């Protein structure tokens, strides 16, 4: 890939990672165990799973960009400033007039209850990504491309996501984060999940998300079904039971979780995703990739925020060292 220039830029080499999809503002109570009706103070953070995955990979030293859209409002300006501050290229994060930047509230009841309240009406700008506006040459050139199930939930985002997948042509590493958010869908999702899986090389999801995509929720059965749907690597996140990763070549890793005191579990999966991309880019063996991603997720679960909580490499290595997994 030497000498390749990303479209519209003077960049001499492709991005390590381009993510595509949801972005918004997270407003979290600054105390855990407090319902929203009683919360008095909130922290404001960049949010949205693909945005957080981008931040997580950038924190680990990767060259990253996000494809998304915000409202033409102060919250949209805030999000673009945050992305740049985290080292994520925002050239493809554009404004949509007339639609507000989404806001998400969370309640935090550790260790395992974190209700989310999405404010994405009348329509989220990130669902207004249009296929003709996506830089398909840059998407094709990226070493890793990451997209999510939410991006398939409505048009024109659905067509844009599928166009990006088709442009990849299964080159490099193409990750489909199953990302099932039932409150954001009005149609039956499985046909669109099947189309995305046919173009992806990696699928990542929890058992519920795997069931939506394949009809299987038992981890090993779900992994086999994802491989049968076309991917090369199936990653099933099982929360406190760890992570199962199965490669088409027969390699399987059943990684135990990293024990932490959970503060907010919501950003753990995004930290896992960014670290997963980092490990795949580094060419590590599958066991190390999964253990590293597990440690990154655990670190964020022990912190209040999502984006700003994403760990640096030395923090992940420290956790792995304590666990004896270096």
N, C-alpha and C positions, 0 to 999 in steps of 0.2 A: 504493500500500500504506500510505499515511499513515493513522495512527490505529488500525491493526490491533493487537490485543493477543494475544500468544501465550497459549494456553490455560494456566490455572493460575498465571499470573504477572501482575505489573503492568507487564510490558514493553510500551512504546508502539510498537515496531516489530519486524518479524521478524528472525531471525538471517540474517546474510549466508550462512552455511554451516552445515548440519547433516550430520555424517557418521554412519554406522551400521555397526557390526560389531566386528571383532576388537580386543581389548585384552589386554595381558599384561605381564609383566616380562621385559625383555631382560637377560641376564647375559653380558657380553662379556669375554674376556681383555683385560687391560690392555696386553698386548704383541701385536703382529702376528707372524704366522709361527710361532705356537706352537700345536700341537694341544691339544685339550681334555685329553687324558690327561696332558699335561705342564704345563698352565697352573696357576699357584699363586694368582694374584690376579685378581679380576673386578670390573668396574664394573656397577652396577645402574641400569637406565634404564627409563622408560616405553616400551612397545613396542606393536606391533600396527598394521598399516597404516592403518586408518581413524583411529585415535587419533593417529598421527604426522601424517597429512594435516591433521587438525584443529589440531594444534600449529603446523604450518608456516603455515597461513593466519592463525592468531592472531598469530604472530610478525610477520606483514606488516600487522597492524592490523585484521584482520577480526573481526567478532563471530561467535563459533563455539560450537557445542555438539556433544556426542557422545551417541549412543544406543548403550549397550552394557551388559554385566553382568560382575561380578567375583565371586570367591568371598567369603564372609563371613569373611575372614581378614586378617592384617596386610598381606599383599601387596596385597589389594584396597584397604585403607585408604591404603596408599602411593600407589597409582595415582590415586585420587581427589584426594589432596593434590597430586600432580604436575600433574594436569590443571588444577586451580585455579591453581597457581603459574604455569603457562604461559598462563593467560588463557582456558582452555577451560571452558565451562559444563558441569558434571557432573550436573545435576539428573536426567538420564535414564540415569545409570550406577548401576545398582542391584545389590544383592547376591543371590546364590543360595546358600542353605544347602546344605551337603553336597557342593559341588563346589569344588575348589581353584582359585585364580587361576592361569592358565597361566604357564609359564616357558618361555623360548626361549633356548637357547645358540647361540652362533655361533663358528665358527673363521674367522680372517682371514688369508688368504694373498693379499695384493695382487699384481697388480692386478685379478684376475678370478675368484678362487675364494674363496667365502664360504659354506661349508656351514652349513645351519641344522638344529637339532635341537629339534623341538617337543615339549613335555610338556603335553598337553592331554587327558589321560585321568583319569577314565573319560569325561568330556565337558567341553568348555570352557563356562564360564558364558555366554560371548558367543553361543553357539549356543542358549541358552535364552531369547532374546528372544521374547516372545509378542505376537502381532499385537494382541490386545485391550489390551495395556498400552502400545502405541506412541501417542504424541500425534500423531494424523494431521493435526490442524489445524495444529500447529506445523510438521510436515513439509511440508504443502502450502504454507504461508506462506513458508518459507525461500527466499531468492533462489537458492541452490544446494543441492541434496541430493546426497550422495555415498554410494554403497553398493558392496559388493564381491562378487566371486564366491564367496569363502569363506562368506559369509552365506547362500548358496544350498545349501550342501553338506549340511545336515541340518535336520530339523524340530525345534522350531517356528520356528527362525530363518528358514527358507526362506519360510514363509507370511507371517511378519512383514515380510520384505524385499519380497516381492511386493505385499503390502497397501500398504506405503509407496509403492512405485512407482505403483500404481494410484491412490492418493490424489493423487499429484502431477498425474496427468492430463496429463503432458508440459508442465506449466506451468513457467515459469522455466527454469533449467538443471538437468538431472538427469543425473548422471554415473554410469556403470557402469564401475568399475575391474575389469577382467576377472580379475585377481588369482588365477591358477591355482596352487593348491597341491595337487598330486596325492595327497600323503600324508593329506590331510584329507577325501578323498572316498571313498565306498563305492558310489556310483551313477554312471551315465553322465551327465556334466554338461551336454552340449549342449542337451537340451530346456529346461533351466532357464535356460541362457544365452540361448537364443532368446526366451524369455518376457520376460526382463529387458531385452534389447535393444529389444523392441517398445515399451517404456515409456520408454527413456532418450533423451536428446537428445545426449549425448556418450559415446563409448566410448574407454577408454584401456587399452592393453595392449602387451606385447612380441610378437614374431612367434609364439612358442610359444603364448601365451595367445590370440592371434587365431586360430590354427589350431584350438584347442579350441572356440572360439566359432563359427567360420565354416567351418572346413576349409581356410582359406587362410593361408599363412605368409609368402609374398612380400609385402613391405610395401605396394606399390601395389594388388595384388590383394586383400590383407586389408582395406585401407581401403575399397575399392569394395564388398567384401562386407559390411562393417559398415554402410556407408551404405544398402545394399540391405536390411539387416535392420531399418532404421528410424531410425537416429540421424542427427543433423544434422552432427555433427563427429566424425571418426575420427582418433585420435591413436595412432600406432604408434611405440613407443619402441625404438630399435635400439642402445642401449648406446654403444659406441665409434664407431658409424656415425651417431650423431645421432638426430633425431626427424623423422618424417613426419607432417604434419597435413593432412587433406583435408576441406574443408567441402562440404556439399551444393550450395552456390551455385557451385562450381567452383574456389574459392580453394584453392590447395595451397602448403604451405610445407615445404621439405626443409632443415631446419636442421642445421648442422654442430655437432659437440659442442664443449664448452668444455674445453680441455686443462688437466688438473690431475694432481697426483701422488696416486693413489688410495690411501687408507688402509682404508676400509670402504665398499664400494659399496651396502650393504643399504638405507640410508636415502635414497639418491638419488632413487628413484622416488616416495617419499612427499613429499619436498621439492618435486619436480617437480609433484606433484598439488596441493599446497597453493598453490603459485605459479601454476599453471594456473587454479585457481579465482579467485585474486586478480586475474589479468589479465582473465579473462572478466567478472568483476564490474565491473572498471574500464572495460570497453567498448573495450579496445585493439584495434587491428587484429591479425589472427591471427599475423603474423610476429613482432610484438613480444611477444605472449603466449607464443609458443613459445620465443623467445630468452631471455626472462625466466625461464621455468620451467627451461630448460636450465641457466642460470647457477645457479639455486637448487640444482638437483640436483648440480651439479659441486662446489659449496661443501661440501655434506654428504658427498659421496664422499671429500673430502680430510680428513675428520675421523673420529674414532673412533666416536662415539655416533650415534644417530639422532635421537630427540626433542630432546635438549638441544643438538644440533648445528644445528637448523633456523635458517636465516639471518634476520636483520632486513633491512628494505628497503634500508638504506644499504649493506649488504654486497653485496647483489645488484647494486645500481646501480654499485658500485665495480668488480665483475667485468665487467659489461657495458661500462663505460667503458674498461677495459684492453683489452677485445676489440674496441673500436670499434663496439659495437652499441647504444649509448644512443639 
